[in-house]
Protein backbone atom coordinates (compact mmCIF):
# COMPACT_ATOMS: atom_id res chain seq x y z
CA UNK A 1 0.00 0.00 0.00
CA UNK A 2 2.85 2.37 0.80
CA UNK A 3 4.11 2.03 -2.79
CA UNK A 4 0.70 3.07 -4.16
CA UNK A 5 1.06 6.49 -2.51
CA UNK A 6 4.67 7.10 -3.53
CA UNK A 7 5.42 10.23 -5.57
CA UNK A 8 5.51 8.27 -8.85
CA UNK A 9 2.21 6.54 -8.23
CA UNK A 10 0.56 9.76 -7.05
CA UNK A 11 1.53 11.32 -10.36
CA UNK A 12 -0.19 8.45 -12.18
CA UNK A 13 -3.27 8.59 -9.92
CA UNK A 14 -3.39 12.36 -10.47
CA UNK A 15 -3.84 11.71 -14.19
CA UNK A 16 -6.95 9.66 -13.44
CA UNK A 17 -8.27 12.06 -10.78
CA UNK A 18 -7.00 15.56 -11.68
CA UNK A 19 -7.29 18.07 -8.84
CA UNK A 20 -8.99 15.53 -6.57
CA UNK A 21 -6.09 14.04 -4.59
CA UNK A 22 -4.35 15.35 -1.50
CA UNK A 23 -0.68 16.27 -1.62
CA UNK A 24 -0.08 14.26 1.56
CA UNK A 25 -1.79 10.86 1.28
CA UNK A 26 -2.00 8.72 4.42
CA UNK A 27 -1.81 4.93 4.13
CA UNK A 28 -4.48 2.99 5.98
CA UNK A 29 -3.52 1.23 9.17
CA UNK A 30 -4.64 -2.12 10.51
CA UNK A 31 -8.14 -2.34 11.93
CA UNK A 32 -8.34 -2.42 15.71
CA UNK A 33 -11.79 -3.98 15.75
CA UNK A 34 -14.64 -4.95 13.46
CA UNK A 35 -16.34 -1.54 13.18
CA UNK A 36 -15.39 1.37 10.92
CA UNK A 37 -16.88 4.84 11.46
CA UNK A 38 -18.10 6.47 8.26
CA UNK A 39 -19.54 9.93 8.72
CA UNK A 40 -22.31 9.59 11.30
CA UNK A 41 -22.73 5.86 10.70
CA UNK A 42 -20.68 2.75 11.25
CA UNK A 43 -19.94 -0.32 9.15
CA UNK A 44 -19.17 -3.76 10.53
CA UNK A 45 -16.47 -5.83 8.84
CA UNK A 46 -17.61 -9.39 8.18
CA UNK A 47 -15.79 -12.45 6.91
CA UNK A 48 -16.73 -13.68 3.47
CA UNK A 49 -16.31 -17.24 2.21
CA UNK A 50 -14.68 -16.03 -1.02
CA UNK A 51 -13.52 -12.90 -2.79
CA UNK A 52 -15.31 -11.26 -5.71
CA UNK A 53 -12.57 -12.47 -8.05
CA UNK A 54 -13.10 -16.11 -7.01
CA UNK A 55 -16.87 -15.77 -7.35
CA UNK A 56 -16.50 -14.27 -10.85
CA UNK A 57 -14.16 -17.07 -11.98
CA UNK A 58 -16.58 -19.70 -10.68
CA UNK A 59 -19.50 -17.99 -12.39
CA UNK A 60 -17.60 -17.77 -15.70
CA UNK A 61 -16.96 -21.54 -15.66
CA UNK A 62 -20.64 -22.43 -15.22
N, C-alpha and C positions, 0 to 999 in steps of 0.2 A: 504494500500500500504506500509506503514511504516513497518508492520510486515513481508512483503515479502522480505525486505532487512535486516532483523535482522541477527545476527551472525549464528543462527541455520539454517535459511532458506538459507543463502548464502552458507553454507556448503552443503546443499542439491543441490542447483542450480549448485554449483561447480562440483558435480558429473555428472551432465548432460552436462556441458560446461567446461571441465577441461582446465585450463590455459587461459580462455577467458574472465573472469570477473574481474572487478576492485576490489581492496581491500577497496575502499571507495565509495560505491554506493550512488547516490543522488536520492531521490524520486522526481517524477514529481510534479510540482506545478499547480495551476489552470491556465487555459488559460486566457489571458487578452484581447483576441480578437478572430477573426475567422480564422486567418492565422498563419501557423506554418512554419518557415524557415527550410528547409532541404537542406544542402549543398548550392548550388547556386540557388536553386529553392524554391518555396513556395507551400504549400498545403492549401486549404481552407476547413475548417470544415463545414460540411453540416448536417442538421437534416435528419434523416431517419425515415420512418413511423414504422419500426419494426427492431428488432435486428436479427442477423443471426440465433440465437437459435430459435426464434419464427418462422422465415421463414422455418427452417428445420422441426420443429414440424408440421407446417401446411402442408408442402410438404409430410411428412411421412403419414399423415392421408388420403391424396387423392389417 
